[in-house]
Amino acid sequence: LVCFSFPSSLAFAPTPSLYSQRNSFVASQCGFFGGRVLAAERKSLRATSVDACRRNVGFRMLTDVPKQVLVTGAAGQTGFLTFKRLWELQKEFSTRGFVHSEKSAKKLQSIGASLGDSAAIKVSNKKLREMGKAVEDEDPDIFVGDVVTKEGLKEAMRGCDALVILTSSVPKLRKREIFKSFLSRLVGLQRVPNFYYERMPEEVDWIGCRNQIDTAKAAGVQHIVLVSSMGVSPAKNTPDNFLNKLGGGNILVWKAKAEEYLRASGVPFTIIHPSGLINKPGGERELLFGVRDKLLDEYERLGATRAIPRADVASVVVECLRRPDASAYKSFDVVSKAPGEGTPTADMEAMLRAIPRAKATSPPAL
């Protein structure tokens, strides 16, 4: 068992033009001196920048190249906090977000991310280039698509070094269920409300996750961070588990299957099992790490809660991306103590290294 916490802020002031930062470095180091790199050259550079630098300037120079990261589910509550934290760390990360709709994209646009040039502008730019003008298309930071149908996944993952999977089915409660539960309490009765899913866990947490892993592997992604859930161990992942009962979705069953698929994929992975997610400030709590759901039985004895701020989960993701040598092939659980309990620990690297490596598995039946 490992205990740690984070400083209140890990952010750097954002700087403009994520892709231009990355590509300007690559261009200068790989022989593209002077002038502006045209859109076609930039597209090629973005897809091959890391390999090109390895061949031409050696591994040492890679430390200056921002890591290209795709965050899926980037408009969700935890997904947005993770995207925002990575977006602010532009010296370290060049961040893309994958969302399900144009409406969700607006959330990412609110902090400066872009959908890139429209189709009409791209057509106009193409005509200008044919006339000899050095006009570039604006690269997108946001990609709209569907992890279940794979729409947009291949384009979003092109040239990425790492993938953060934060997609998940979300159980919802109809208003009338809230009203019925309220009336039951008034008359002294206990009633469990009925939840529903707009898209079932089998679709999002299994098929959608599997699609992301397959696309990432084909794209040459070198590290996949999957944010899953506590309760997926065989001892806890039972039919009578409350989370499995919600909406009849068996969500932990499908999350466990996706984890098994990732471990068998051959891609370096990190699987994070947070406890109950809460909307509280990050950086104020001592976090406790464990494995195989042991913290679900031991959290009270350790002075912890069964909750963790979403912002702290985002910080864990960032640290795993920063230190893949310490976090790769690890699967762990994380809970938190209440604010003011325990002593914050800043040495995240040591905490990650203390976690035992997860065993590889055979792919689950499809």
C-alpha positions in Angstrom: 0.0 0.0 0.0 1.3 3.4 -1.0 0.3 6.8 0.2 0.9 10.1 -1.6 -0.6 13.4 -2.6 0.0 16.2 -5.0 0.9 19.9 -4.8 -2.0 22.2 -5.4 -0.9 23.2 -8.9 1.0 21.4 -11.7 0.1 23.9 -14.4 2.3 26.1 -16.6 1.0 29.1 -18.4 -0.4 28.1 -21.8 1.4 29.2 -24.9 -0.1 29.5 -28.4 0.0 27.1 -31.3 0.5 23.6 -29.8 1.2 21.9 -33.1 3.4 24.7 -34.4 5.6 24.4 -31.3 6.0 20.6 -31.8 6.5 20.8 -35.5 8.8 23.8 -35.5 11.2 21.9 -33.2 11.0 18.8 -35.4 11.5 20.9 -38.6 14.5 22.7 -37.3 16.2 19.5 -36.0 15.4 17.4 -39.0 16.6 19.7 -41.7 13.7 22.0 -42.6 15.4 25.3 -42.0 14.0 28.7 -43.0 10.5 29.6 -44.2 7.2 28.3 -43.2 6.4 24.6 -43.4 3.4 24.1 -45.6 0.3 22.2 -44.5 1.3 19.0 -46.4 4.8 19.0 -44.8 3.4 19.7 -41.4 0.9 16.8 -41.7 3.7 14.5 -42.6 5.9 15.8 -39.8 3.2 15.4 -37.2 2.8 11.7 -38.1 6.5 10.9 -38.2 8.1 13.5 -35.9 9.3 11.1 -33.1 10.7 8.5 -35.5 12.4 11.3 -37.6 14.1 12.7 -34.6 15.3 9.4 -33.4 17.0 8.9 -36.8 18.4 12.3 -37.1 19.2 13.8 -33.7 19.1 10.9 -31.3 17.0 10.1 -28.3 18.4 12.9 -26.2 16.6 15.6 -28.2 13.2 13.9 -27.7 13.0 15.4 -24.2 12.3 18.7 -25.8 9.5 17.5 -28.0 6.0 17.8 -26.4 4.4 14.4 -26.1 1.3 14.1 -28.4 -1.6 12.9 -26.3 -5.2 12.1 -27.2 -7.8 12.3 -24.4 -11.1 10.5 -25.3 -14.2 11.4 -23.3 -12.6 14.9 -23.1 -15.9 16.7 -22.4 -16.9 14.5 -19.5 -16.4 15.7 -15.9 -13.1 13.9 -15.3 -12.2 13.9 -18.9 -12.3 17.7 -19.1 -10.3 18.2 -16.0 -7.6 15.9 -17.5 -7.7 17.6 -20.9 -7.5 21.0 -19.2 -4.5 20.0 -17.1 -2.6 18.6 -20.1 -3.6 21.6 -22.2 -2.0 23.9 -19.6 1.2 21.9 -19.7 2.1 22.8 -23.3 5.8 22.6 -22.7 5.3 18.9 -22.0 2.2 17.8 -23.9 0.6 18.6 -27.2 -3.0 17.7 -26.4 -6.0 16.6 -28.5 -9.5 15.9 -27.3 -12.0 13.4 -28.7 -15.7 14.2 -28.1 -19.0 12.8 -29.2 -20.7 16.0 -30.5 -20.2 19.6 -31.7 -22.0 20.6 -28.5 -19.4 18.8 -26.4 -16.6 20.4 -28.4 -17.7 23.9 -27.2 -16.5 22.9 -23.7 -13.0 22.4 -25.0 -13.2 25.5 -27.1 -13.8 27.5 -24.0 -10.2 27.0 -22.9 -8.7 27.8 -26.4 -8.8 24.4 -28.2 -9.9 24.5 -31.8 -11.8 22.3 -34.2 -9.5 23.5 -37.0 -10.4 25.1 -40.2 -13.9 24.4 -41.7 -14.3 22.5 -44.9 -15.0 25.7 -46.8 -11.8 27.4 -45.5 -9.7 24.3 -46.4 -11.1 24.4 -50.0 -10.2 28.1 -50.2 -6.7 27.4 -48.8 -6.1 24.6 -51.3 -6.9 27.0 -54.2 -4.5 29.6 -52.7 -1.8 27.0 -52.5 -2.4 26.0 -56.1 -1.7 29.7 -56.9 1.6 29.5 -55.1 0.5 31.1 -51.8 2.1 29.7 -48.6 -1.2 29.2 -46.8 -1.6 26.6 -44.0 -4.7 24.8 -42.7 -5.3 25.2 -39.0 -4.7 21.8 -37.3 -7.5 20.7 -35.0 -7.1 20.1 -31.3 -10.6 18.7 -31.1 -12.0 15.7 -32.9 -15.7 14.8 -33.0 -16.6 11.2 -33.5 -17.9 8.0 -32.0 -15.8 5.3 -30.2 -18.5 2.7 -30.8 -18.6 3.1 -34.5 -14.9 4.1 -34.8 -15.9 7.3 -36.6 -13.1 9.8 -36.4 -10.8 7.6 -34.2 -8.1 6.9 -36.8 -7.7 10.6 -37.7 -7.6 11.7 -34.1 -4.9 9.1 -33.2 -2.6 9.8 -36.1 0.8 10.7 -34.8 -0.1 10.3 -31.1 2.4 9.1 -28.6 -0.1 8.3 -25.8 -3.8 7.7 -25.4 -5.9 8.5 -22.3 -9.2 6.6 -22.3 -11.8 8.4 -20.2 -15.0 7.3 -22.0 -17.6 5.6 -19.9 -21.3 4.8 -19.8 -23.1 7.1 -17.4 -26.2 5.8 -15.5 -28.9 8.4 -15.5 -32.0 9.1 -13.4 -35.3 10.2 -14.8 -37.0 13.1 -13.0 -40.0 11.0 -12.1 -37.7 8.5 -10.3 -36.4 11.3 -8.1 -40.0 12.3 -7.3 -41.0 8.8 -6.5 -38.1 8.3 -4.1 -38.8 11.6 -2.4 -42.4 10.6 -1.8 -41.3 7.2 -0.4 -39.1 8.9 2.1 -42.0 11.1 3.2 -44.0 8.1 4.2 -41.0 6.3 5.8 -40.3 3.9 3.0 -37.0 3.1 1.3 -37.0 2.8 -2.4 -34.1 2.3 -4.8 -34.6 4.4 -7.9 -34.4 2.9 -11.4 -31.5 4.1 -13.5 -31.1 3.9 -17.3 -28.3 4.3 -19.9 -28.5 6.2 -23.1 -25.8 3.8 -24.4 -25.3 0.5 -22.6 -21.9 -0.3 -20.9 -21.4 -3.2 -23.3 -21.3 -0.6 -26.2 -19.2 2.1 -24.6 -17.1 0.4 -21.9 -16.4 -2.8 -23.9 -16.8 -2.3 -27.7 -15.9 1.4 -27.6 -12.8 0.8 -25.4 -11.7 -2.2 -27.6 -12.0 0.0 -30.7 -9.8 2.7 -29.1 -7.2 0.1 -28.1 -7.1 -1.4 -31.6 -6.9 2.0 -33.3 -4.2 3.1 -31.0 -2.1 0.0 -31.6 -2.5 0.4 -35.4 -1.4 4.0 -35.1 1.8 3.1 -33.1 0.7 4.7 -29.8 3.3 3.8 -27.2 1.3 4.2 -24.0 -2.4 3.8 -23.1 -3.8 5.1 -19.8 -7.2 3.7 -19.1 -9.3 5.2 -16.3 -11.6 2.4 -15.1 -13.3 1.8 -11.8 -12.7 0.1 -8.5 -14.8 -3.1 -8.0 -13.6 -4.9 -11.2 -11.7 -7.6 -9.3 -13.3 -11.1 -9.4 -14.0 -10.8 -5.6 -16.0 -7.6 -6.0 -17.3 -7.9 -9.6 -20.4 -9.9 -8.8 -24.0 -9.8 -10.1 -25.2 -8.3 -6.8 -22.7 -5.4 -6.9 -24.7 -2.2 -6.8 -22.9 -0.7 -9.8 -23.7 -3.8 -11.9 -27.3 -3.5 -11.0 -27.7 0.1 -12.2 -29.8 0.1 -15.3 -29.1 -3.6 -15.7 -25.9 -2.6 -17.4 -23.3 -4.9 -15.6 -20.9 -2.0 -16.1 -18.1 -3.6 -14.0 -18.3 -6.8 -16.1 -17.6 -4.8 -19.3 -15.0 -2.6 -17.8 -13.1 -5.7 -16.5 -13.3 -7.2 -20.0 -11.8 -4.1 -21.6 -9.0 -4.1 -19.0 -8.2 -7.7 -19.9 -8.2 -6.8 -23.6 -5.8 -3.9 -23.0 -3.4 -6.1 -20.9 -3.3 -8.6 -23.8 -2.8 -5.9 -26.5 1.0 -5.7 -26.3 0.8 -1.9 -25.9 2.4 -0.5 -22.7 -0.6 0.3 -20.4 -1.5 1.9 -17.1 -4.9 1.1 -15.6 -6.3 3.4 -12.9 -9.1 2.4 -10.6 -10.4 5.5 -8.8 -12.9 5.2 -6.0 -16.1 7.3 -5.9 -15.5 10.4 -7.9 -16.4 13.7 -6.3 -16.3 17.4 -7.5 -14.0 18.8 -4.9 -10.7 20.7 -5.3 -7.6 18.6 -6.1 -4.2 18.7 -4.4 -5.7 18.9 -0.9 -5.8 15.2 0.1 -3.4 12.3 0.8 -4.0 9.6 -1.7 -3.7 5.9 -1.0 -2.7 3.4 -3.6 -3.6 -0.3 -3.6 -4.3 -3.2 -5.9 -7.0 -5.8 -6.5 -9.7 -3.8 -4.6 -8.1 -4.4 -1.2 -8.7 -0.7 -0.3 -12.5 -1.4 -0.4 -12.1 -3.5 2.7 -9.3 -1.5 4.4 -10.0 2.2 3.7 -11.6 2.8 7.2 -8.7 1.2 9.0 -6.3 3.4 7.0 -8.2 6.6 7.8 -9.4 7.0 4.2 -12.7 7.6 2.5 -14.2 5.8 -0.5 -14.0 8.9 -2.6 -11.5 10.9 -4.6 -11.7 14.3 -6.3 -11.9 14.2 -10.0 -9.1 16.7 -10.1 -6.8 14.4 -8.2 -7.5 11.6 -10.7 -6.5 14.0 -13.5 -3.3 14.6 -11.6 -2.6 10.9 -11.4 -3.1 10.6 -15.2 -0.7 13.4 -15.9 2.0 11.9 -13.7 1.6 8.5 -15.3 2.1 10.1 -18.7 5.1 12.0 -17.5 6.8 8.8 -16.2 5.8 5.9 -18.4 8.9 4.0 -17.2 7.4 4.0 -13.7 3.8 3.6 -14.6 3.7 1.2 -17.5 2.3 -2.2 -17.0 0.7 -1.1 -13.8 -2.9 -1.6 -12.6 -3.8 0.1 -9.3 -6.6 1.5 -7.2 -6.7 4.9 -5.6 -8.7 6.5 -2.8 -8.2 9.6 -0.7 -8.2 10.8 2.9 -10.3 13.7 4.0 -8.7 17.2 3.6 -6.3 17.8 6.5 -5.9 14.1 7.3 -2.4 12.8 6.6 0.7 14.4 5.1 0.8 15.4 1.4 3.5 13.4 -0.5 5.1 15.1 -3.5 7.3 12.2 -4.8 4.9 10.7 -7.3 7.6 8.8 -9.2 8.6 6.8 -6.2 5.0 5.9 -5.5 4.4 4.7 -9.0 7.5 2.6 -9.0 6.4 0.9 -5.7 3.3 -0.5 -7.4 3.8 -4.1 -8.7 3.5 -4.8 -12.4 0.3 -6.3 -13.6 0.3 -9.7 -15.2 -0.3 -10.0 -18.9 -3.4 -11.9 -20.0 -4.8 -13.6 -23.0 -7.4 -11.7 -25.0 -11.0 -12.2 -23.7 -13.6 -13.9 -25.9 -15.1 -11.3 -28.3 
